[in-house]
């Protein structure tokens, strides 16, 4: 079998250097059934166009479309932001009242009464250091509680106490105030 068959197509084409002219495209036989079916289906379709357009259709088309659009145009309702906020104010007020009552009844509900004895010494010292008091502040507080002579009728002050008080006053500061 070393020799080729003399009557084969390949042998003849090699010797003559000519092609036979017969060739099939790739996948021709795989798609042949679908191609034949499509051709047969096309033969059964009607040859005439089944749709007709009136002569004036394209002349009247624009007018009819614009008429339909203008009828369907509705005026849009504009809701301003201010109106929305004004509608939400009652709800926000009610929610804040409920929150306030809820916090006061649950979180801040303590039976502990605050007094000066409940404050620690460091708290009082811190308040005094951070809040400087001057004589004007004190005079404003005690402005309504001015002492009158009638307040001292039933009190007795010893002479020694008065002398000790007078001796404790800084005389130079007193003279400077008078001048």
Buried (B, 14 or more C-beta within 10 A) or exposed (E): EEEEEEEEEEEEEEEEEEEEEEEEEEEEEEEEEEEEEEEEEEEEEEEEEEEEEEEEEEEEEEEEEEEEEEEEEEEEEEEEEEEEEEEEEEEEEEEEEEEEEEEEEEEEEEEEEEEEEEEEEEEEEEEEEEEEEEEEEEEEEEEEEEEEEEEEEEEEEEEEEEEEEEEEEEEEEEEEEEE
